[in-house]
Amino acid sequence: MPALLNKSLSVLAVPAFNDNYLWLIHDGRHAAVVDPGDAQPILAALEAHGLTLAAILTTHHHADHVGGVQTLLQRFKVPVFGPAGEAITGVTQRLVEGDAATIAELELSFSVLDVPGHTSGHIAYVAQGQPWLFCGDTLFAGGCGRLFEGSPGQMVSSLAKLSKLPGDTLVYCAHEYTISNLRFAIAVEPDNAQLVARMANEQAKRNRQQATVPSTIALENATNPFLRYRQPTIIASLNDSGRLTGRQLETGPVAAFAALREWKNSFK
């Protein structure tokens, strides 16, 4: 896949497993990797592009995001950034919201956001001076992560932080789930013209075996039901499908979000 150029830095997508994207941020000489679930594709990409690893960034503890860390550390003695609230072997700098992750070799810093929900200590990285968000499994193109450890309220708060980033922010999520997410989104909000157009555009990309990520915050705000769960059209869909009771409506938007996430969990 081609690198996405921005000034002197590039972001390279490294496919792994069935549908993961591991991200390499580089300047042509040095690189940082985000969520290296598998070391071998990263080692191959580093060699192919003549890069030296300078840092590892992790968003959460799941194996498909951290499984390659130890192998990479056998080859490269580099700092490993990760969430303070999760146990990830090899992490040397434990981060919470408000901290910065700085990679001197790339002259690049990230601000850190706490975004629990998918896991209890999940974090995201927002690049400074570049329109880049690395959000792991919190926000997906057209969707959001399952709530394995956190609560609906936590995920609502986490997604709200991300949705308020500048609209041109590129969303580097970690999986190619876009088509299945958009199928669900259209079932929930079939009259959203931007969503219907997005589905056609993204399906065309997949037909050409192209990645659908990164997306943008503006596109997610316009088409992602998990950022739009307050919209009357989505509330109506939840009501019409019997997924919201009057009492749930009275408890507020978090109940609507929870019902939406439960619907997606069983959506075929």
C-alpha positions, 0 to 999 in steps of 0.5 A: 500500500502506498505511503500517505505523505505529509511534509517530510513524514509518511505513514505506511500501512503494514497489513497483518493477520486477516484484517489488521493494519500496523502503522509505520511512521517514518522519515525515510530513515527512522520509523516508529511503529504503532500497535505491532501485533506481529513483528515479521511484517514490520521487520520486512517493511523496515528492510524493504524501505531501508528504515531503522526502528526508533520507537514502539507505540501501543494503544492497548493490551490485546495480542493483535496489537502487542504480540510483536513487541518482544521480538522487535525489542530483540532487534532494536533497543527502543522506547516502548510507549503504552497505557499506564492502566494496562499490563503490557510487557516491555513498555518503558513509558507508561502514559495517561491523558495529558502526557506526551510521547516524543520520538526524537529521531522523527522530531515528532510528538504525540499528545495522549488521550485516555479512551477506555471502553474497548479495554479499561486502559486504552489510549490514543495518540494525536500527532502534533503538527500532523493531522493524524490520530492513531486510535487502536480499536476505539474508533473504526471507520464507520464503527467502534470497538466492542466493549470488552472491558469498559462500559457504554458510558466510558465509550461514549466519553471516549468517542466524544473526545475523538469526534471533537478533533479537527475534521481533517484529522486522519483516523488511523484505526487498526482494522479493515472493518469498514464494509461490515460497519457501513452495512450496519450503519445503513441499516440504522440510518438508511436515509443518510445520503452521505452514508450511502455515498460512502458505502459505494466509495468504500466498496469500490476501494475494496473491489480494487483491493485498496484500504479504506483507512484512514478516514477523517473525523469529518467523515466519521461525524457525518456517517458513523452511527456510534458518533451519531447515536443522538440523532432522531433518525437513529433513535427512531430506528432503535425504537422501531426495532424494539431495542429501546423502551420508554424507560431507556429513553428517559435514562438518556443518550448512553442507553441509546448508545448501549442499545446501538452497540448491542444491535451491532454485536448481533448484526449479520 
